């Protein structure tokens, strides 16, 4: 229920012409600049899904305020801020460069046998793209995958995050625990791709000691993760075997890295991909962290 103060404020709103509204805005900007300087102006428009670059709200606002002497802006983005900061340190690639290298859906459709999708892949949110999108391709590719030889598994609290897939209803916010357990079970079974790890990664020994509990006293086993994420330990252990026996793809959504400690699930996902050791193979584990709101994913793998 609206408070009396809020109701009073609403009654003060009046309709004005565009000319009058622009005059008010210009006068207020001038007042703030003169009294406080341009550092008191924040260019806060997001404008992610604007239709085209010319109509991109954030770009237009910044152009305008630059003409007025400057403004306070923001670094990184809401969409994938943790990835933007983390990836250069663990991959040597910017988030943009990493996205350009992920496996395309045609290759996934042709070669992938097992897709483990953290957060699912939502065709609905994948229809939204920065600058707009001309073709909605995600849903047809997913339908093609489901009809082919690919086993699709959606690890998400929501059943509808990936249609035509097996559903693992994980407890929200516990994806990292599940991924660590998968890594542990692969290593403990002697299925880690040691050749790939030795030639293409650094720090594996440290991570292996963490998985085994040598460094902190906690073994990251399937049983340990089951109590955290509400996924059966037997399912976790079986999945660890399947990931190494089949041409596998790990998909992770942008939204996972938007929460507290959001760097952890995408970092763990990269570690899982490295331990499986199929990175670079057609339709295989080239980690994806894509697309739009909530736990959605786009059309790369």
N, C-alpha and C positions, 0 to 999 in steps of 0.2 A: 504494500500500500504506500502511495506517495506521501511524504511528509508535507506539513504545511509550508515549510520553507521551499521545498521543491515545487509545490503547486504554485507558490507565489512567483517563483522564477519563470515557470512556464507561461504565466499570464503576461510576463513582460516581453515575450517574443512577438515581434510584429513583422509582417511581410514588407519587404522593400524591393525596389528595382535593382537590377544588376549594377546600374551606374552608382546608386547610393551605396550598395554593398562594397563595391570596389573602392569608393572614396573612404569608407570606414576602415577597410583593411590597409589601404595606403597610409592613412593618417596614423594608425596604430603602429605600423612598421616604422614610420618616420619617428614617432615618439620613442619607441624602444631603442632605435639606433642612436638617437641624439642623447638619450639619458643614460643608456647602459652600454652602447656599442654593439657591433654586429655579433660579438660573442654571446649575446643574450638571445639570439635567434636560432632556433633549432629547426632544421629542414627534416621533418619527421614523416613525410609521406612514404608509403611502402610501394604501392603500385605494381605488385608482382605480376598480376595477370592482365595488365593493360594490353589492349589490342594493337600491337605494333610498337616500334621503338619511338616514333614521333609522339605518340600519345602516352608514353610511359610517364606516369605522374611524377615519380621521383626525379627523373632526369629533367623534366620541365621545371619543377620547383627549384632544383639546384641551379639550373641555368639562370633563372630569374633572380634568385638571391645572390648569385655571383655578380650579377650586374648591379646589385644594390650594395656591394661591398663585402660579401661573404657571409658565412653562417657556421654554426656548429653542426657537424654531421655525425654519422655512426660508422663503425668499422664492422666488417663481415656482414652476415645477413641472418635473418630469423630462420631461413630455410635450412641452412646447413652450416651454422657458425662453428660448431665443435669440429666438424670435418675440415672446414677451411683452416682452422688452427692446427689440428692434429696431423693431417695427411702429409704436409711438407716434412715433418719430423720423422714419421715412420715409413713413408713411401719415397720421399725425395721428389714428390710431385704435388703441385697445387691441386685443390679439389676439382678445378675446371679441367686440368690436364688428365686427372684420374678418370673423370667422367667420359672424356673423349676416348679412353682406352678400353672401356668395359665391353664385354661381348654383346654383339647385336642379337636381337631376337631371332632372325633367320638362322643363325648358327646354333642358337640354343634349341630351336625347334628340330634341327637336323640331327644334333648329336647328344643333347642332354638326356640322361636317363633318370636323374633324380634331382629335383629342385626343392631345396629347403628354404622357404620364404619366411623370414622373420618379419612379422607385421603384414603378411599376405602381399597381394598386389591388387590394388583397387583400380579397375578400369574407369570408375567414376571420377576419382581425383586425378587420374592420369590424363583426363581430357583437358586439364588446365595446365597451361605452360606459359613461362615468361615470354612476353611479346605475342602471345596467342599461338594457336596451333591450327593447321589447315586440315589434317587428317587424324582421326581417332583410330589408332592402330593397335592399341594394347589388347582390347577385348578379343579381336579376331586371332591374334597370336596366342593368347591364352587358351582359346577354344581349340586351336590347332594342337597345342601342347597336350591338352587333356585328351584329345582323340588319338594321339600318337603313343609312343612308348614311354613317355616321361611320367614318372611318379611325382605328383605335386603334393607338397605338404605345407600347410599354412600354420605357422606358429604365431598365434595371436589370441588375445582375449575375445575378439569378435569373430564369429563364424563367417560372416559375410565379407571378410577382407580378401578372400580369394575363392572364387566359385570353382566348382568341380575339383576340389582338392580335399585331401585328408585334413582333418582339423585337430591341431594340438592346442587345447585351450590353456595356454600358459598364464600363470598369475602375472598381472601387469607389473612391469618394471624389473622382471627377474630373468630377462633374456641372457644377460652375461653369465649367470650361473649355469644355465643350460649349455651355453657355448663352451664354457670352461670344462664342463663334464664331458662333452663330446671330445674335446681335445685330450683330456686325461685318458679316456677309454681307448682312443686311437693309439696314443703313446704306450699305454700299459699293455696293449695287445700286440705291440711290436709292428703296428701298421703305419707309423709315421713315415713319410717320404724323406728319409735321411739325406738322400742325394740332393733333393731340391733344397732342403733346409741348409745344408752345408754350403751349397753353391750360390743360393739366391737370397739368404737371410743372414741376419746377425742377431745374437742374443738368445738363440734357442735354448742353450743350456740353462740360462737364468729362468726362462719361462717354464722349462721342463721341471726344474726344482720347485717352482711355485705350484705347478699342477700336482706334483707328488707329495706336497706338504713338507718337503725338506727345508724350505725357507721360512715357513710360518706355522708348521704343525697341523695344517688342515689339508687333508687329501681331497682334491676336487673330483671325487668319484661320482658315479651315477646316483648312488644312494644319497650322497651329500646334496646334490642338485635337486633330487626328487622332493626332498623336504622343503626346499625353497620355492621351486617353481611349479609344483603340483603336476609334474609330468612323471609317469611311471619309470622307474629305474631300468626296467627291462626294455622299454621302448627306447630309452636313451642309448643303452648299450647296443641294441640292434641297429640303431641309426648310425652309430659310430662305425660299425662294420660296413653297412651299406654305402656310406659316403666314400669309403676307400675302395670298394669293389666296383662301383658304377661310375660312369662319367657324371660328375655331380656339380651342381651350381648352388652357391650360397647367395641369397638375395636379402638385403637389409634395407629398411625404409629410412628416409630422411628423418622422419619424426622421432625415431628412437634416440637420435643424438640431440634432441631439443630439450630433454629433461635434465634433472640433476644428474651429474656424472655421465652426461650423454656421450662423452668420448669413450667410455668403457665398452659398450656393446659393439661399436664399429671397430674398435681396436681388437677386441676379442674375435670378431668375425674375420678380420684380416689374418689373425694368428691361426684360426681354424683352416682358412683357405690355404695358408702356407704349409701347415702340417699335412693336409690332404695331398698337397703338392701337384695339383693339376692346373695351376695358373698358367694361362697362355694356350691351353689346348682348346680346340673348337667346342663350344657349348659347355665349357667346364667352369671351375671355380675361379672366375674373375669377379671378385666381390662387387656387388652393386649396392649403392645407397642412394636411392632416387626418389623423385616425384614429390607429391604435394602433401596436403594436410593429413593429420593423424598418421596412422601407420600404413601409408600407401607407397606404391612403387611404380616406376615408369617402364619404359620398353627396352631397357638394356639389362644384361645379365652378367 
